[in-house]
Amino acid sequence: MPTLVLGSAIDIIEHCCVPRYVHVDFPLGNPCGKPYDETMQLEIMQEALLFFARAKELNSVLRLPWYWAENEDWRDAYAAVNDSNRQELFEMGELRRRQQEQARTSGKAWLSRIE
């Protein structure tokens, strides 16, 4: 069955040797583009589908030339934990853990996985 992976973790993909891979240098979890940027998302998907149709050799890789930001400073800030945000991130994590525990005890965690 022909397959294609569209992603942002080229080091992992190169290690796994997938048949076809389209790489977009974006933060993990955003391989199709910025949230709500439908134009960017559509163009990335079109490029990926064209590559899917053309790529005939195993381990084919296409690196798309899209940028997440005009400057590439997002890498420095993405998922950064430092003194300026440590407490806020801790509180957000504690809130998330409480929500997950409430969902587990109420049975909603299971329902959300099958809905």
Residue, then its C-alpha position, 0 to 999 in steps of 0.5 A: m500500500p503506497t504511503l506518505v508521511l508529512g511531518s516535522a521530525i526528519d531525524i526520526i523519519e530518516h532513522c525509520c526509513v519511510p517510503r515517502y516523506v514530506h518535511v516541513d520545518f515547523p514546530l512538532g504537531n504542525p506539519c500542515g502549517k500554522p493553525y487557521d492559515e488555510t491557504m498555507q495548509l492547502e498549499i502544503m497538502q497540494e505539494a505533498l499530494l503531488f510528491f506522493a504521485r511522483a515519488k517512485e523510489l523508496n526513501s524519497v524525501l521532499r523538503l518544503p521551503w515554508y517558514w514558520a516565521e519571518n525570523e526563525d527565533w521560534r526555535d529558541a522560544y518553542a517549548a522553552v522553560n525558564d524563570s520567566n514562565r516556570q511557575e505559569l507552566f507548573e500551574m498549567g500542568e497541575l491544572r491539566r493533571r487535575q482535569q485528566e484525573q477528573a475525566r478518568t474518575s468520571g469515565k469521560a476519559w474513555l468516552s473522549r477516546i471513542e467519540 
